Amino acid sequence: MLKFLSIPAVLAALSGAAMAFQGTVNSQLAQKTSLLSSTLTVHIIGTLAAAFTIIIWKTPIFAHKWMQIPWYLYIGGLLSVAIVALVALSISKIGVCNATTAIIVGQVGIAVLIDHFGLLGVQRIAWNPWQILGLALFAVGAKLLFR
């Protein structure tokens, strides 16, 4: 089976679709309230949903050795707040397509560096000439989409 048609790839694509939808509704919520109020509200709802899921699935949250985990693995919470706020702000200023295009360019650019250098403890996957060509074509496609 082709990698881009594998279940993990399809799930990632669904995640991307959810991100575009999420950014749009978060931007609309921010316009009806305020950027910081909507960001807080979204995270409170997310926290309640995660807590509910942990209770339903009986996930042993206290079984983990939380104090032994490297500190930098906890910055995801801070990044989440920044992402929600920045996406909501950018969509309201430049539109869903332009903002999503810029988001994806940023994601792919950093992802290539993380993989190539094996940053943050991930397995190192060196880039190859085809990937560099793919990134160049991706950049051209992003330029064409950006309006």
Beta strands, then each sheet from edge to edge (+ up, - down):
end
